[in-house]
């Protein structure tokens, strides 16, 4: 007794469409996660007091890149803020910072520049974990969004 299976063409068509749908939904997911992470890094930057002129805080952004089989988003500070983002995140060991690099900050905060220089030279700076804290918060968000991502793909193929 022969068995016939109908609808295979439709299944094949839907599966061929799956790659396109997954790519579009992947871009959507990474756009959402990138926007979310930028907001959290900015929040933690402000919370840590790493604001001053706003070069680090204001320059944090994400860049979404979509290739044929790869989509990624990179969250990073602007080139100007990137110069000191790692030092803010990790803190620094005691070192002799250039006085002219400290002068503007000291003036804006009403602190003698020699006091700022001495503190950095003897104690270094404390870490302010804006990136670490954001990454720790990102995992539950990803876990919440992935089932939605999969559901959207399944509903479209």
N, C-alpha and C positions, 0 to 999 in steps of 0.2 A: 504494500500500500504506500503510494508516494505521499510525501509531506511537502506542501508548498509554503514558503514564507514570503509574505508580501510586505512591502513597505521598506525594503532594504535601500532602495534609492533615496528615500527621504532621510533615513538614518545616515547614510553616507554624506548626503548634502549637509545635514545639520552638523555632522562631525567636521566637515571641511570648513564650515563657518566658525567652529569652536576657536580656532586659532585667532581669527580676527576679533571675535567677541572678547576672548581672554585678553588680547592686547589692549583693546579699548577700556575694558574694565580695570586692567592693571594700571593704566595711566590714571584713570579716575581715582583708584585706591592710593597710588603714590602721591598724587596731587593733594589729596586729603591729608595723608600722613605728613607730607612735607610742610603743608600749611600749619598743621597742628604742632609739629616739632618746632618750627620757627617761633610760633607764639609762646611755647613753653621755654625755649632757650632765652627769649627776650624777657619773659617773666623772671626766670632765675638770674639773669644778668642784672636786672633791676633790683631784685631781692638781695643780691650780693653786694649791691652798691657799686657795681662796675659800670657806672653811667658817665660821669664827668662830662665830656663833650659829646657823648652819644655816638662816637665813631664805631665802637664795638656793637652796642645795642642797636643802633640804627642801620647798621650794615648787614645784620644777620638775615640771610635769605636762603632759598633753596632753588636748585636748578634741576629741572626734570629733563631727562634725555631718554628718548624712545628710539631704539633701533629695531630691526626686524624681529629678533628673538630676545631682546634685552631691553628692559625699561628700568631706569633707576633715578632716584632723586638724591641729590647731595645737599646737605644743610651745612652752610659755612658762613663765616663772617666776610665782610668786604676785604679787599687786599689791605686797606689801611688798618682795619681792626684786626686782621689776621696777624699783624706784626707782634701784637702782644696778647692775643687770645689765649695761647698756650700758657703764658706766664700767669695770666689771671686764673685760669683753670687749675693749674698745678701748684701755683705759688712759686716762690723763688727761694733759693738759699741766700744767705747773706752775700752781698756783692756790692761793689762800688759803682753805683749808677751814676751816669753823667749828670752833673748839677743842672745843666741847661735843659735836660729832658724832664727834670722834676720841677723846674721853676714855675712854669705855667700852672701846674696842678697845685703846687703849694700856694701860689698867689690867689688862685680861685677859692681855696679853702681857708685862707687866712692863717696859714701855718708857716713858720719860718722854714725856708728850704733846707737849711742845715739840719733841722730836726727830722725832716723827712729822709734826707740822705743818711743821717746817722742811724735811724731805725732800720732802713733797708740794709745798710752796711753791717749792722750788728745782729739783726734778727731775720732779715729777708722779708718776704711777704707771705701771708696765709693763702692757701688755696681757696678759691671760690668756685664751687663745682656746678657751673651752669650746664655743661655738656653731660657730665656723669648723671646728674639728677634727671635731666630730660630723657636720657636713654633708659634709665630705670623706670620712668613713667610710660615710656613708649611701648614696652612689651605688653602690658594689659590692653592697651588701645589696639595694637595689632591683633591680639587674640580675640578681641571683640569684633573687629572689622572683617577678619578673614572669612567667617561663616557668611556674612552679608555679601562679600565678594563672590564666594562660591555659589550662593543662591542666585545672584544676579546673572552669573554666567549660565547656570543650569536653566534659568527661565528663558534665556535667549537662544539656546541651541536646541 
